[in-house]
Amino acid sequence: MINRVYWTEHEQIHYQDFDDVVASLKFTQALRKTPSVSLIATAINEQTIVGGLGVDSVENGKLPSGDTYGWRKRRP
């Protein structure tokens, strides 16, 4: 999985690729503290993600914790 972080700094677009999601989140957090950064976006290139992030499985509309799974893909 490739996680790409985009940001705008001094009116120029930059990006950096990460193999590790945690590393990309830490990088994004550091960018948020940089006054010259005006926009941050993240894109994940993963074909197997079909639901909300952080969900391991759904059976009969329930998460492993027993909570109801309510995420829906919104189509334009």
TAFEN-V641088 format. One record per helix or strand of 2 or more residues. SS is the DSSP state (a for helix, b for strand). FROM is the first residue (numbers start at 0). LEN is the number of residues. If there is no record, write none. Layout:
ss | from | len
SS | FROM | LEN
SS | FROM | LEN
This chain:
ss | from | len
b | 1 | 8
b | 11 | 7
a | 20 | 12
b | 36 | 9
b | 57 | 2
b | 61 | 2
